[in-house]
Amino acid sequence: MSRINDALKRAQRAQRQNLSLPGANVPRRLPVQSGPGSAIGWILPGVIGFLIVAACLFIGMALITRTATKAANRPNLVAAQPATSAPAAAPVRAPTPAPAATPPPPASAQPPPPPPEPKLQGIVYAATGAWAIMDGRTVHVGDRLGDFHVKEISPRIVTLEKADGSQKKLGLDK
């Protein structure tokens, strides 16, 4: 341990001697520090502020769209009119005979047009099961689609059956 102490004392003496030499007045160097107005110091807070503003904007747009959709789906309600007071002692009239019932429409009236035929948009056929996409809905065997019942789904054809037993086969276009 004494050898280490002796070596440290010799190093300190040598350093003092070097400072006492005529060209040894070298000022100490301080670590470099960034100035108070550097642009780099503002980048991170600026980016964080921008992200917060963008998040608030998107959340606000989502809330506006959601409330507009709810308002469109809500039925129009009309406020009830306050009841007016009944007139005092209105004269009583004799009842009038009811008008004759309106005749039924003529037999030549056209029946409503039949619903449009379902459109096959895709088939997923796998070992675990099969389903099809028809008119934007996912259907499985046994599901109802309008007047039809899905009877069978094969890799290229979907078989639909009506209540009267008639069948319709829809295939994918090549």
C-alpha positions as CSV (number, residue, x, y, z in Angstrom):
1,M,0.0,0.0,0.0
2,S,2.9,2.3,0.7
3,R,4.1,1.9,-2.9
4,I,0.8,3.2,-4.2
5,N,0.9,6.2,-1.9
6,D,4.5,7.0,-2.9
7,A,3.6,6.8,-6.6
8,L,0.7,9.2,-6.1
9,K,2.9,11.7,-4.2
10,R,5.5,11.6,-7.0
11,A,2.7,12.3,-9.6
12,Q,1.4,15.3,-7.6
13,R,5.0,16.8,-7.3
14,A,5.6,16.3,-11.1
15,Q,2.3,18.0,-11.8
16,R,3.2,21.0,-9.6
17,Q,6.6,21.3,-11.3
18,N,5.0,21.4,-14.7
19,L,2.7,24.2,-13.7
20,S,5.6,26.2,-12.4
21,L,7.3,26.1,-15.8
22,P,7.0,29.2,-18.0
23,G,4.5,28.0,-20.8
24,A,2.5,25.8,-18.5
25,N,-0.3,28.3,-17.8
26,V,-2.9,26.3,-19.6
27,P,-6.4,27.2,-18.5
28,R,-8.6,24.4,-17.4
29,R,-11.2,23.3,-19.9
30,L,-14.8,23.1,-18.9
31,P,-17.3,20.6,-20.4
32,V,-19.4,21.9,-23.3
33,Q,-23.0,22.8,-22.5
34,S,-25.8,23.7,-24.9
35,G,-27.0,27.2,-24.9
36,P,-30.4,28.1,-23.5
37,G,-32.0,28.9,-26.9
38,S,-31.0,25.7,-28.8
39,A,-33.6,24.4,-31.2
40,I,-33.0,20.8,-30.2
41,G,-34.5,21.3,-26.8
42,W,-37.8,22.3,-28.3
43,I,-38.3,19.4,-30.7
44,L,-39.5,16.8,-28.2
45,P,-42.0,19.1,-26.5
46,G,-43.2,20.3,-29.9
47,V,-43.8,16.8,-31.2
48,I,-45.6,15.8,-28.0
49,G,-47.8,18.9,-28.2
50,F,-48.6,18.1,-31.9
51,L,-49.6,14.5,-31.0
52,I,-51.9,15.7,-28.3
53,V,-53.6,18.2,-30.6
54,A,-54.0,15.5,-33.3
55,A,-55.4,13.0,-30.8
56,C,-58.0,15.6,-29.6
57,L,-58.9,16.4,-33.2
58,F,-59.6,12.8,-34.1
59,I,-61.5,12.1,-30.9
60,G,-63.7,15.1,-31.6
61,M,-64.4,14.0,-35.1
62,A,-65.3,10.5,-33.9
63,L,-67.7,12.0,-31.3
64,I,-69.4,14.3,-33.9
65,T,-69.8,11.4,-36.3
66,R,-71.2,9.2,-33.5
67,T,-73.7,11.7,-32.3
68,A,-74.8,12.5,-35.9
69,T,-75.4,8.8,-36.5
70,K,-77.4,8.4,-33.3
71,A,-79.5,11.4,-34.3
72,A,-80.2,10.0,-37.7
73,N,-81.3,6.7,-36.2
74,R,-83.5,8.3,-33.6
75,P,-87.2,8.7,-34.6
76,N,-88.5,12.2,-35.0
77,L,-90.6,13.0,-32.0
78,V,-93.1,15.9,-32.1
79,A,-93.7,17.8,-29.0
80,A,-97.3,17.5,-27.7
81,Q,-99.4,20.6,-28.1
82,P,-100.9,21.9,-24.8
83,A,-104.6,21.1,-24.5
84,T,-106.8,24.1,-25.0
85,S,-109.8,24.5,-22.8
86,A,-113.0,23.0,-24.1
87,P,-115.6,25.5,-25.3
88,A,-118.4,26.0,-22.8
89,A,-121.6,24.2,-23.6
90,A,-121.3,23.4,-27.2
91,P,-124.6,22.6,-28.9
92,V,-125.3,18.9,-29.3
93,R,-125.8,17.8,-32.9
94,A,-127.6,14.7,-34.1
95,P,-125.1,12.0,-35.2
96,T,-124.5,11.8,-38.9
97,P,-124.6,8.5,-40.7
98,A,-121.1,6.9,-41.3
99,P,-119.9,7.1,-44.9
100,A,-120.1,3.9,-46.9
101,A,-117.1,1.6,-46.8
102,T,-114.6,2.1,-49.6
103,P,-114.8,-0.6,-52.2
104,P,-111.8,-3.0,-52.5
105,P,-109.2,-2.2,-55.1
106,P,-110.0,-3.6,-58.6
107,A,-108.7,-7.1,-59.4
108,S,-106.5,-5.6,-62.2
109,A,-104.1,-4.0,-59.6
110,Q,-100.6,-5.4,-60.0
111,P,-99.1,-7.4,-57.1
112,P,-96.0,-6.0,-55.5
113,P,-92.8,-7.0,-57.3
114,P,-90.9,-10.1,-56.0
115,P,-87.9,-9.4,-53.8
116,P,-84.6,-9.3,-55.7
117,E,-82.7,-12.6,-56.0
118,P,-79.8,-13.0,-53.5
119,K,-76.3,-12.3,-54.9
120,L,-73.5,-14.7,-54.1
121,Q,-70.3,-12.7,-53.3
122,G,-67.9,-15.4,-52.0
123,I,-67.6,-18.9,-50.5
124,V,-65.2,-20.1,-47.8
125,Y,-65.0,-23.8,-47.8
126,A,-62.7,-25.5,-45.3
127,A,-62.4,-28.8,-43.4
128,T,-63.8,-27.1,-40.3
129,G,-66.9,-25.8,-42.1
130,A,-68.2,-23.7,-44.9
131,W,-69.9,-20.4,-45.2
132,A,-70.8,-18.0,-47.9
133,I,-71.1,-14.2,-48.2
134,M,-74.5,-13.3,-49.8
135,D,-75.9,-9.8,-50.1
136,G,-73.2,-8.6,-47.7
137,R,-74.1,-11.1,-45.0
138,T,-72.3,-14.2,-43.8
139,V,-74.5,-17.3,-44.0
140,H,-74.1,-20.9,-43.0
141,V,-76.1,-24.0,-43.8
142,G,-79.5,-23.7,-42.2
143,D,-79.6,-19.8,-42.2
144,R,-82.5,-17.9,-43.7
145,L,-81.8,-15.3,-46.4
146,G,-85.1,-13.5,-47.3
147,D,-87.5,-16.0,-48.7
148,F,-84.7,-18.6,-49.0
149,H,-83.2,-21.2,-46.6
150,V,-79.5,-22.1,-47.2
151,K,-79.6,-25.8,-47.9
152,E,-76.0,-26.6,-49.0
153,I,-72.7,-24.9,-49.5
154,S,-70.1,-26.6,-51.8
155,P,-66.7,-25.2,-52.9
156,R,-68.3,-23.4,-56.0
157,I,-72.1,-23.5,-55.5
158,V,-74.6,-22.5,-52.9
159,T,-78.0,-24.2,-53.0
160,L,-81.0,-22.2,-51.7
161,E,-84.4,-23.6,-51.0
162,K,-87.8,-21.7,-50.8
163,A,-90.6,-22.7,-48.5
164,D,-92.5,-24.2,-51.4
165,G,-89.6,-26.6,-52.1
166,S,-88.2,-25.0,-55.2
167,Q,-84.4,-24.7,-55.2
168,K,-82.0,-22.2,-56.7
169,K,-78.3,-22.8,-57.2
170,L,-75.9,-19.8,-57.2
171,G,-72.3,-20.3,-58.4
172,L,-69.2,-18.1,-58.4
173,D,-68.3,-16.5,-61.8
174,K,-65.0,-17.5,-63.1
